[in-house]
Amino acid sequence: MLRSIVLLCFLLPAACHAATVLVFGDSLSAGYGLKTEEAWPSLLQKRIAAEGFKQTVINASISGETTAGGRTRLPTALAQHKPAVVIIELGANDGLRGLPLALMRENLEAMVRMATQAGTKVLIIGMQLPPNYGPDYTEKFTASFVEIAKKNKLAFVPFLLEGFAERRDWFQADGLHPVAAAQPTIVNTIWKQLKPLLSH
């Protein structure tokens, strides 16, 4: 069986690429504080199947990850999983730590290039910061994702927590990580942009 799969990938590489959606993010995608089956990547797998698609979701997210860490890890993840689509959900920890936005953008751009060169479609997910970081930093932070998506003509979700960011009851005690009840909303937000990238 393995020999047949390897031969198929050699003769029809697109068939192997079609099998995987790689979720590449931080704790918001890793399911911090949740059971694995409650986190949005697991719910996304169910949505994909329910909609008649065949892709397998692989969640390579790590809590605490920054864009610098993601940039270091992505080449190995692309080589290992050969995804058709990679969902990049990184940058929140850069912002929360007040890291230079120019460096965040550089790291995200590098990841986009890596994925594109590997023949992988990219869905980039934007984030927003609390107002206590100051209007200049928060506005430039939000704009960074918009600019990268526009420049590279990427599928784009402006804000992962769209529709419930102000709902305190949908967040864990830390005020940062959504509870299980919020995860289906995240899937709905992502699905609108992801579905056109999938193929039956």
C-alpha positions as CSV (number, residue, x, y, z in Angstrom):
1,M,0.0,0.0,0.0
2,L,2.8,2.4,0.9
3,R,4.6,1.7,-2.3
4,S,1.4,2.5,-4.2
5,I,1.0,5.8,-2.4
6,V,4.6,6.8,-3.1
7,L,4.1,5.9,-6.8
8,L,0.9,7.9,-6.9
9,C,2.6,11.0,-5.4
10,F,5.5,10.6,-7.9
11,L,3.2,10.4,-10.9
12,L,0.5,12.7,-9.7
13,P,1.9,15.1,-7.1
14,A,-1.3,17.2,-7.1
15,A,-3.2,14.2,-5.7
16,C,-1.0,14.2,-2.7
17,H,-1.3,17.9,-2.2
18,A,-5.1,17.7,-2.4
19,A,-5.2,15.5,0.8
20,T,-4.1,18.0,3.5
21,V,-5.0,21.3,5.1
22,L,-2.3,22.4,7.4
23,V,-3.3,24.7,10.3
24,F,-0.2,26.6,11.4
25,G,-0.9,28.8,14.3
26,D,-0.5,29.6,18.0
27,S,-2.6,28.8,21.1
28,L,-5.7,30.1,19.5
29,S,-5.5,27.3,17.0
30,A,-3.7,24.7,19.2
31,G,-6.9,24.6,21.4
32,Y,-5.4,26.0,24.6
33,G,-7.6,25.1,27.6
34,L,-9.8,22.9,25.4
35,K,-10.1,19.2,24.6
36,T,-8.7,18.4,21.2
37,E,-12.1,17.6,19.8
38,E,-13.5,21.0,20.9
39,A,-10.9,23.2,19.2
40,W,-11.8,24.8,15.9
41,P,-9.3,22.7,13.7
42,S,-11.1,19.5,14.8
43,L,-14.5,21.1,14.1
44,L,-13.1,22.2,10.7
45,Q,-12.3,18.6,9.9
46,K,-16.0,17.7,10.5
47,R,-17.2,20.7,8.4
48,I,-14.9,19.6,5.5
49,A,-16.4,16.1,5.6
50,A,-19.9,17.3,6.0
51,E,-19.5,19.5,2.9
52,G,-18.3,16.6,0.8
53,F,-14.6,17.4,0.7
54,K,-11.9,14.8,1.3
55,Q,-9.1,16.9,2.9
56,T,-7.5,15.9,6.2
57,V,-6.8,18.7,8.6
58,I,-3.4,18.6,10.3
59,N,-3.0,20.9,13.3
60,A,0.6,21.9,13.6
61,S,-0.1,24.9,16.0
62,I,1.9,25.5,19.1
63,S,0.9,27.6,22.1
64,G,3.1,30.6,22.5
65,E,4.3,30.5,18.9
66,T,5.5,33.8,17.3
67,T,6.0,34.5,13.6
68,A,9.7,33.9,14.1
69,G,9.1,30.5,15.5
70,G,6.7,29.7,12.7
71,R,9.1,30.8,10.1
72,T,11.7,28.4,11.5
73,R,9.2,25.5,11.7
74,L,7.3,25.9,8.4
75,P,9.8,24.4,6.0
76,T,9.8,21.1,7.9
77,A,6.0,21.1,8.1
78,L,5.6,21.7,4.4
79,A,8.0,19.0,3.5
80,Q,6.4,16.5,5.9
81,H,2.7,17.1,5.2
82,K,2.8,18.5,1.6
83,P,-0.5,20.4,2.2
84,A,-2.8,21.7,-0.5
85,V,-3.6,24.6,1.8
86,V,-1.9,26.2,4.8
87,I,-3.8,28.4,7.2
88,I,-1.4,30.8,8.8
89,E,-2.7,32.1,12.1
90,L,0.3,33.8,13.7
91,G,1.2,37.2,14.9
92,A,-0.9,37.6,18.0
93,N,2.0,36.7,20.3
94,D,4.3,39.2,18.5
95,G,1.7,41.9,19.1
96,L,1.1,41.0,22.8
97,R,4.8,41.1,23.4
98,G,5.2,44.4,21.6
99,L,7.7,43.0,19.1
100,P,8.7,45.1,16.1
101,L,5.9,45.0,13.5
102,A,8.4,45.2,10.6
103,L,9.9,41.9,11.8
104,M,6.5,40.3,12.1
105,R,5.7,41.3,8.6
106,E,9.0,40.0,7.3
107,N,8.4,36.7,9.0
108,L,4.9,36.4,7.6
109,E,6.0,37.3,4.1
110,A,8.8,34.7,4.3
111,M,6.2,32.0,5.3
112,V,3.9,33.0,2.4
113,R,6.9,32.7,0.0
114,M,7.8,29.3,1.4
115,A,4.3,28.0,1.0
116,T,3.8,29.4,-2.5
117,Q,7.1,28.0,-3.7
118,A,6.0,24.6,-2.4
119,G,2.8,24.8,-4.5
120,T,0.6,25.4,-1.4
121,K,-2.3,27.8,-1.3
122,V,-2.3,30.2,1.6
123,L,-5.1,31.5,3.8
124,I,-3.8,34.1,6.2
125,I,-5.7,35.0,9.3
126,G,-5.5,38.5,10.8
127,M,-5.7,39.5,14.5
128,Q,-6.4,42.6,16.5
129,L,-4.9,43.9,19.8
130,P,-6.6,45.4,22.9
131,P,-6.6,49.2,22.8
132,N,-4.2,49.4,25.8
133,Y,-1.3,48.9,23.3
134,G,-1.9,52.4,21.9
135,P,-3.6,53.4,18.7
136,D,-0.5,53.7,16.6
137,Y,0.8,50.2,17.3
138,T,-2.6,48.5,17.3
139,E,-3.7,50.1,14.0
140,K,-0.4,49.2,12.3
141,F,-0.6,45.7,13.7
142,T,-4.1,45.2,12.2
143,A,-3.0,46.8,8.9
144,S,0.0,44.5,8.6
145,F,-2.2,41.4,7.8
146,V,-4.3,43.4,5.4
147,E,-1.3,44.6,3.5
148,I,0.3,41.2,3.3
149,A,-2.9,39.6,2.0
150,K,-3.4,42.3,-0.6
151,K,0.2,42.3,-1.8
152,N,0.3,38.6,-2.2
153,K,-3.4,38.2,-3.4
154,L,-4.1,35.8,-0.6
155,A,-7.4,34.4,0.8
156,F,-7.8,36.4,4.0
157,V,-9.8,36.4,7.2
158,P,-9.4,39.9,8.8
159,F,-10.0,38.8,12.4
160,L,-10.1,35.3,13.8
161,L,-12.4,36.3,16.7
162,E,-14.9,38.1,14.5
163,G,-18.4,38.3,15.9
164,F,-17.6,37.6,19.6
165,A,-14.5,39.5,20.6
166,E,-16.6,41.6,23.0
167,R,-18.4,38.6,24.6
168,R,-16.6,38.1,27.9
169,D,-18.5,34.9,28.5
170,W,-17.0,33.3,25.4
171,F,-13.5,33.6,26.7
172,Q,-11.6,31.6,29.3
173,A,-10.5,33.2,32.6
174,D,-7.4,34.8,31.0
175,G,-9.6,36.8,28.7
176,L,-7.5,35.8,25.7
177,H,-8.5,32.3,24.7
178,P,-12.0,31.4,23.5
179,V,-14.1,28.7,25.2
180,A,-15.6,25.7,23.4
181,A,-18.8,27.5,22.7
182,A,-16.9,30.0,20.5
183,Q,-15.2,27.5,18.3
184,P,-18.0,26.8,15.8
185,T,-18.2,30.6,15.1
186,I,-14.5,30.6,14.4
187,V,-15.0,27.7,11.9
188,N,-17.8,29.6,10.2
189,T,-15.6,32.7,9.9
190,I,-12.7,30.7,8.4
191,W,-14.9,28.5,6.1
192,K,-16.1,31.4,4.0
193,Q,-12.5,31.9,2.8
194,L,-11.3,28.4,2.9
195,K,-14.0,26.7,0.9
196,P,-13.0,28.2,-2.5
197,L,-9.4,26.9,-1.9
198,L,-10.6,23.3,-1.6
199,S,-11.4,20.8,-4.4
200,H,-13.7,17.9,-4.3
